[in-house]
Amino acid sequence: MIKLERPNRPVAFTAAIEHALIAIYLESNKPVWHDAPGVVDALRTMSREKCAYCEASIAERNTPSEIDHFVSKDNDPTRVVEWTNLLPCCRGCNSRKGTHDVLAEPIINPCDIDPKQHLLYADGYFRPKTALGKTTLRALDFTLDRKLMRAIYELTLQANNRLEELAEKAAAEPPPTKGNLTRLRNRIAALMEDGQAKEKFAAAVSTAILRSPDYVTVKAFLQQADRWDAELQNLEDTLQSHALL
């Protein structure tokens, strides 16, 4: 889970339409959010086509239009299409969260609260740093989805394996040639791209990269060779911004 920045509500989704959809829902109890113009596309753009909670690709895990009501319809039906109450969500997270009462027992809304202040990722599992993190993990319970946890772990393992290979190249004798230095620099940049916000499971992958002693080795080697440039530093800064350390 990473921090998301909610944009302004879609222009086409006017207050009049919102009020009309609320009235329809209160009378019929039928889903109405799909009739809110521009909302689904805006939410998916906001989350970079990922679940706001687990960061899985929405397209890979369910139908294109799964939306979570952060405050559930059961707890407050008048917020059924409130712009700030809607999050793009995979079917698994939506199902596990269910009708959890976030008013009585708050959890992280990634549009309002930075997850890295409350969560850790270590040894293949998400762990709480705070009481809010603990409640969030209990409500979402990622561990129930073995396929999800395995996919996250495999990506972090791949990152660690690639870092180990790069560290071995940095320590090789004789020292890398100019061309090999460039290739080493480009390969670490490509790896760091995998932890950027647009990529699935960015929080876990970023954490794995930054926590790796091999990453520290490669960075120090490139710095000593004067190949650690502004682009690499910007990539690292972004990893730091959402890593769950």
Secondary structure, 3 states (H helix, E strand, C coil): CCCCCCCCCCCCCCHHHHHHHHHHHHHHCCCCHHHCCCHHHHHHHHCCCECCCCCCEHHHHCCCCCEEECCCCCCCHHHCCCHHHEEECCHHHHHHHCCCCCCCCCCCCCCCCCHHHCEEEECCEEEECCHHHHHHHHHHCHHHCHHHHHHHHHHHHHHHHHHHHHHHHHCCCCCCCHHHHHHHHHHHHHHHHCCCCCCCCHHHHHHHHHHCHHHHHHHHHHHHCCCCCHHHHHHHHHHHHHCCC
